[in-house]
């Protein structure tokens, strides 16, 4: 799979607590915020790529 657009990287060390706080809307909230359909974050200290 070839990625043609740059993946947005969420700033910060870890976003596990935000994921637990927001639940399922976590991904959609970030996509709306960054105006993208794919972004990189960190969950439990590991890189995670989230996409629509």
Secondary structure as the mmCIF struct_conf table of DSSP 4:
data_model
#
loop_
_struct_conf.conf_type_id
_struct_conf.id
_struct_conf.beg_label_comp_id
_struct_conf.beg_label_asym_id
_struct_conf.beg_label_seq_id
_struct_conf.end_label_comp_id
_struct_conf.end_label_asym_id
_struct_conf.end_label_seq_id
BEND BEND1 UNK A 5 UNK A 5
HELX_LH_PP_P HELX_LH_PP_P1 UNK A 6 UNK A 7
STRN STRN1 UNK A 8 UNK A 9
BEND BEND2 UNK A 12 UNK A 13
HELX_RH_AL_P HELX_RH_AL_P1 UNK A 16 UNK A 22
TURN_TY1_P TURN_TY1_P1 UNK A 23 UNK A 24
HELX_RH_AL_P HELX_RH_AL_P2 UNK A 25 UNK A 34
TURN_TY1_P TURN_TY1_P2 UNK A 35 UNK A 35
BEND BEND3 UNK A 37 UNK A 37
STRN STRN2 UNK A 38 UNK A 43
TURN_TY1_P TURN_TY1_P3 UNK A 44 UNK A 45
STRN STRN3 UNK A 46 UNK A 51
#
